[in-house]
Amino acid sequence: MVIFTFLLLLVVYLGITLVFEENGLLKYFELKEKKMELLSEIKVLQDENLKLKEEIELIKKDPFYIEKRAREELNLSRPDEYIFLFEE
């Protein structure tokens, strides 16, 4: 009976330790979820980085792209042109 009680207490202790300790299952699942969030964020940043690199190449190689961006974002025009801005 004493051995059974000892083994039961040992199993309970190990179970609690395994789940609730600093490096237990709860911490493991928390870290696993955090890892997935960070991997997702890395993917988004990599995609954004790729788009920016492509845009840099366009700016370096295509003067018409620079003109297009200046017209669209800064409302610039050539001296003989008029710009009409409409509210949306």
Backbone as JSON Lines, residues from 0, in Angstrom:
{"i":0,"aa":"M","n":[0.82,-1.2,0.0],"ca":[0.0,0.0,0.0],"c":[0.86,1.26,0.0]}
{"i":1,"aa":"V","n":[1.95,1.24,0.73],"ca":[2.85,2.38,0.8],"c":[3.49,2.61,-0.56]}
{"i":2,"aa":"I","n":[3.86,1.54,-1.24],"ca":[4.48,1.66,-2.56],"c":[3.47,2.22,-3.56]}
{"i":3,"aa":"F","n":[2.24,1.74,-3.5],"ca":[1.2,2.25,-4.4],"c":[0.97,3.74,-4.18]}
{"i":4,"aa":"T","n":[0.9,4.16,-2.93],"ca":[0.71,5.58,-2.61],"c":[1.9,6.39,-3.11]}
{"i":5,"aa":"F","n":[3.11,5.86,-2.91],"ca":[4.31,6.55,-3.38],"c":[4.3,6.68,-4.9]}
{"i":6,"aa":"L","n":[3.95,5.6,-5.6],"ca":[3.9,5.64,-7.06],"c":[2.81,6.6,-7.56]}
{"i":7,"aa":"L","n":[1.68,6.6,-6.88],"ca":[0.6,7.5,-7.26],"c":[1.02,8.96,-7.08]}
{"i":8,"aa":"L","n":[1.65,9.27,-5.97],"ca":[2.15,10.63,-5.74],"c":[3.22,11.01,-6.76]}
{"i":9,"aa":"L","n":[4.07,10.06,-7.09],"ca":[5.11,10.31,-8.08],"c":[4.51,10.62,-9.45]}
{"i":10,"aa":"V","n":[3.51,9.85,-9.85],"ca":[2.85,10.07,-11.15],"c":[2.14,11.42,-11.15]}
{"i":11,"aa":"V","n":[1.46,11.76,-10.06],"ca":[0.78,13.06,-9.97],"c":[1.8,14.19,-10.05]}
{"i":12,"aa":"Y","n":[2.89,14.06,-9.3],"ca":[3.93,15.09,-9.32],"c":[4.53,15.25,-10.73]}
{"i":13,"aa":"L","n":[4.85,14.13,-11.35],"ca":[5.42,14.19,-12.7],"c":[4.43,14.79,-13.7]}
{"i":14,"aa":"G","n":[3.17,14.44,-13.55],"ca":[2.14,14.99,-14.44],"c":[2.01,16.49,-14.28]}
{"i":15,"aa":"I","n":[1.97,16.95,-13.05],"ca":[1.87,18.39,-12.8],"c":[3.12,19.1,-13.31]}
{"i":16,"aa":"T","n":[4.27,18.52,-13.06],"ca":[5.53,19.1,-13.52],"c":[5.56,19.17,-15.04]}
{"i":17,"aa":"L","n":[5.15,18.11,-15.68],"ca":[5.17,18.05,-17.14],"c":[4.27,19.11,-17.76]}
{"i":18,"aa":"V","n":[3.15,19.39,-17.15],"ca":[2.19,20.33,-17.73],"c":[2.47,21.77,-17.31]}
{"i":19,"aa":"F","n":[2.72,22.0,-16.04],"ca":[2.71,23.37,-15.52],"c":[4.08,23.99,-15.26]}
{"i":20,"aa":"E","n":[5.14,23.26,-15.36],"ca":[6.47,23.82,-15.09],"c":[6.86,24.84,-16.16]}
{"i":21,"aa":"E","n":[7.97,25.51,-15.94],"ca":[8.45,26.56,-16.84],"c":[8.64,26.03,-18.26]}
{"i":22,"aa":"N","n":[9.1,24.83,-18.4],"ca":[9.31,24.22,-19.71],"c":[8.29,23.11,-19.98]}
{"i":23,"aa":"G","n":[7.11,23.24,-19.42],"ca":[6.09,22.22,-19.56],"c":[5.31,22.33,-20.86]}
{"i":24,"aa":"L","n":[4.27,21.54,-20.94],"ca":[3.45,21.49,-22.15],"c":[2.76,22.83,-22.44]}
{"i":25,"aa":"L","n":[2.29,23.5,-21.41],"ca":[1.62,24.78,-21.64],"c":[2.58,25.78,-22.29]}
{"i":26,"aa":"K","n":[3.79,25.83,-21.79],"ca":[4.8,26.73,-22.35],"c":[5.14,26.3,-23.78]}
{"i":27,"aa":"Y","n":[5.22,25.0,-24.01],"ca":[5.51,24.47,-25.34],"c":[4.47,24.93,-26.34]}
{"i":28,"aa":"F","n":[3.19,24.77,-25.99],"ca":[2.13,25.17,-26.93],"c":[2.1,26.68,-27.13]}
{"i":29,"aa":"E","n":[2.4,27.43,-26.09],"ca":[2.47,28.89,-26.21],"c":[3.59,29.29,-27.17]}
{"i":30,"aa":"L","n":[4.74,28.66,-27.01],"ca":[5.87,28.97,-27.89],"c":[5.63,28.5,-29.32]}
{"i":31,"aa":"K","n":[4.95,27.4,-29.46],"ca":[4.62,26.89,-30.8],"c":[3.69,27.88,-31.52]}
{"i":32,"aa":"E","n":[2.71,28.42,-30.81],"ca":[1.8,29.41,-31.4],"c":[2.55,30.69,-31.76]}
{"i":33,"aa":"K","n":[3.44,31.12,-30.88],"ca":[4.24,32.31,-31.14],"c":[5.12,32.11,-32.38]}
{"i":34,"aa":"K","n":[5.68,30.92,-32.51],"ca":[6.51,30.6,-33.67],"c":[5.7,30.72,-34.96]}
{"i":35,"aa":"M","n":[4.49,30.21,-34.95],"ca":[3.64,30.29,-36.15],"c":[3.32,31.75,-36.49]}
{"i":36,"aa":"E","n":[3.06,32.56,-35.48],"ca":[2.79,33.98,-35.71],"c":[4.01,34.66,-36.32]}
{"i":37,"aa":"L","n":[5.18,34.36,-35.79],"ca":[6.4,34.98,-36.29],"c":[6.72,34.52,-37.71]}
{"i":38,"aa":"L","n":[6.5,33.25,-38.0],"ca":[6.72,32.76,-39.37],"c":[5.78,33.44,-40.35]}
{"i":39,"aa":"S","n":[4.55,33.66,-39.94],"ca":[3.59,34.36,-40.78],"c":[4.03,35.8,-41.02]}
{"i":40,"aa":"E","n":[4.49,36.45,-39.96],"ca":[4.97,37.83,-40.09],"c":[6.2,37.9,-40.98]}
{"i":41,"aa":"I","n":[7.08,36.93,-40.87],"ca":[8.27,36.88,-41.73],"c":[7.86,36.76,-43.19]}
{"i":42,"aa":"K","n":[6.88,35.94,-43.47],"ca":[6.4,35.75,-44.85],"c":[5.85,37.07,-45.4]}
{"i":43,"aa":"V","n":[5.07,37.77,-44.61],"ca":[4.51,39.05,-45.05],"c":[5.64,40.04,-45.33]}
{"i":44,"aa":"L","n":[6.62,40.1,-44.45],"ca":[7.74,41.03,-44.63],"c":[8.6,40.65,-45.83]}
{"i":45,"aa":"Q","n":[8.78,39.36,-46.08],"ca":[9.54,38.93,-47.25],"c":[8.82,39.33,-48.54]}
{"i":46,"aa":"D","n":[7.5,39.16,-48.56],"ca":[6.73,39.56,-49.74],"c":[6.82,41.06,-49.97]}
{"i":47,"aa":"E","n":[6.7,41.83,-48.89],"ca":[6.81,43.28,-49.0],"c":[8.2,43.68,-49.47]}
{"i":48,"aa":"N","n":[9.22,43.02,-48.95],"ca":[10.59,43.3,-49.34],"c":[10.8,43.02,-50.83]}
{"i":49,"aa":"L","n":[10.24,41.93,-51.32],"ca":[10.35,41.59,-52.74],"c":[9.69,42.66,-53.6]}
{"i":50,"aa":"K","n":[8.51,43.12,-53.2],"ca":[7.81,44.17,-53.96],"c":[8.63,45.45,-53.99]}
{"i":51,"aa":"L","n":[9.24,45.79,-52.86],"ca":[10.06,47.0,-52.8],"c":[11.31,46.87,-53.68]}
{"i":52,"aa":"K","n":[11.91,45.71,-53.71],"ca":[13.07,45.49,-54.57],"c":[12.68,45.63,-56.04]}
{"i":53,"aa":"E","n":[11.52,45.09,-56.4],"ca":[11.04,45.22,-57.78],"c":[10.78,46.68,-58.13]}
{"i":54,"aa":"E","n":[10.22,47.42,-57.19],"ca":[9.96,48.83,-57.42],"c":[11.27,49.62,-57.55]}
{"i":55,"aa":"I","n":[12.26,49.27,-56.76],"ca":[13.57,49.92,-56.87],"c":[14.17,49.68,-58.25]}
{"i":56,"aa":"E","n":[14.05,48.46,-58.75],"ca":[14.57,48.17,-60.09],"c":[13.83,48.98,-61.15]}
{"i":57,"aa":"L","n":[12.52,49.11,-61.0],"ca":[11.75,49.92,-61.95],"c":[12.21,51.37,-61.91]}
{"i":58,"aa":"I","n":[12.42,51.89,-60.73],"ca":[12.85,53.28,-60.58],"c":[14.23,53.47,-61.22]}
{"i":59,"aa":"K","n":[15.11,52.5,-61.06],"ca":[16.46,52.61,-61.61],"c":[16.47,52.53,-63.14]}
{"i":60,"aa":"K","n":[15.59,51.71,-63.71],"ca":[15.69,51.39,-65.13],"c":[14.63,52.04,-66.01]}
{"i":61,"aa":"D","n":[13.53,52.48,-65.45],"ca":[12.41,52.94,-66.29],"c":[12.04,54.39,-65.95]}
{"i":62,"aa":"P","n":[12.47,55.35,-66.77],"ca":[12.14,56.76,-66.47],"c":[10.64,57.04,-66.56]}
{"i":63,"aa":"F","n":[9.92,56.26,-67.34],"ca":[8.47,56.45,-67.44],"c":[7.78,56.05,-66.15]}
{"i":64,"aa":"Y","n":[8.35,55.09,-65.44],"ca":[7.78,54.7,-64.15],"c":[7.92,55.83,-63.14]}
{"i":65,"aa":"I","n":[9.06,56.49,-63.15],"ca":[9.26,57.62,-62.24],"c":[8.25,58.72,-62.55]}
{"i":66,"aa":"E","n":[8.06,59.0,-63.84],"ca":[7.08,60.02,-64.23],"c":[5.68,59.62,-63.79]}
{"i":67,"aa":"K","n":[5.34,58.37,-63.99],"ca":[4.01,57.87,-63.59],"c":[3.79,58.04,-62.09]}
{"i":68,"aa":"R","n":[4.8,57.66,-61.29],"ca":[4.68,57.81,-59.83],"c":[4.55,59.27,-59.43]}
{"i":69,"aa":"A","n":[5.33,60.14,-60.08],"ca":[5.26,61.57,-59.77],"c":[3.89,62.13,-60.1]}
{"i":70,"aa":"R","n":[3.32,61.7,-61.2],"ca":[1.99,62.18,-61.58],"c":[0.92,61.67,-60.61]}
{"i":71,"aa":"E","n":[0.98,60.39,-60.27],"ca":[-0.06,59.8,-59.43],"c":[0.03,60.23,-57.97]}
{"i":72,"aa":"E","n":[1.22,60.24,-57.42],"ca":[1.36,60.46,-55.98],"c":[1.58,61.93,-55.61]}
{"i":73,"aa":"L","n":[2.22,62.68,-56.48],"ca":[2.55,64.07,-56.16],"c":[1.73,65.07,-56.97]}
{"i":74,"aa":"N","n":[0.88,64.55,-57.85],"ca":[0.04,65.4,-58.72],"c":[0.89,66.37,-59.53]}
{"i":75,"aa":"L","n":[2.03,65.9,-60.0],"ca":[2.89,66.73,-60.83],"c":[2.45,66.63,-62.29]}
{"i":76,"aa":"S","n":[2.79,67.65,-63.06],"ca":[2.44,67.65,-64.47],"c":[3.53,68.34,-65.26]}
{"i":77,"aa":"R","n":[3.44,68.2,-66.55],"ca":[4.34,68.93,-67.43],"c":[3.85,70.37,-67.54]}
{"i":78,"aa":"P","n":[4.73,71.27,-67.98],"ca":[4.34,72.69,-68.04],"c":[3.1,72.97,-68.9]}
{"i":79,"aa":"D","n":[2.85,72.16,-69.92],"ca":[1.72,72.42,-70.81],"c":[0.49,71.6,-70.45]}
{"i":80,"aa":"E","n":[0.43,71.04,-69.26],"ca":[-0.7,70.2,-68.85],"c":[-1.44,70.82,-67.67]}
{"i":81,"aa":"Y","n":[-2.7,70.44,-67.54],"ca":[-3.52,70.84,-66.4],"c":[-3.93,69.58,-65.65]}
{"i":82,"aa":"I","n":[-4.03,69.71,-64.35],"ca":[-4.46,68.58,-63.53],"c":[-5.81,68.92,-62.93]}
{"i":83,"aa":"F","n":[-6.73,68.0,-63.08],"ca":[-8.05,68.14,-62.47],"c":[-8.17,67.08,-61.39]}
{"i":84,"aa":"L","n":[-8.4,67.53,-60.16],"ca":[-8.56,66.6,-59.05],"c":[-10.02,66.5,-58.68]}
{"i":85,"aa":"F","n":[-10.54,65.31,-58.57],"ca":[-11.92,65.09,-58.22],"c":[-12.0,64.43,-56.85]}
{"i":86,"aa":"E","n":[-12.95,64.86,-56.05],"ca":[-13.16,64.21,-54.76],"c":[-13.89,62.89,-54.98]}
{"i":87,"aa":"E","n":[-13.54,61.94,-54.17],"ca":[-14.18,60.62,-54.31],"c":[-15.4,60.52,-53.45]}
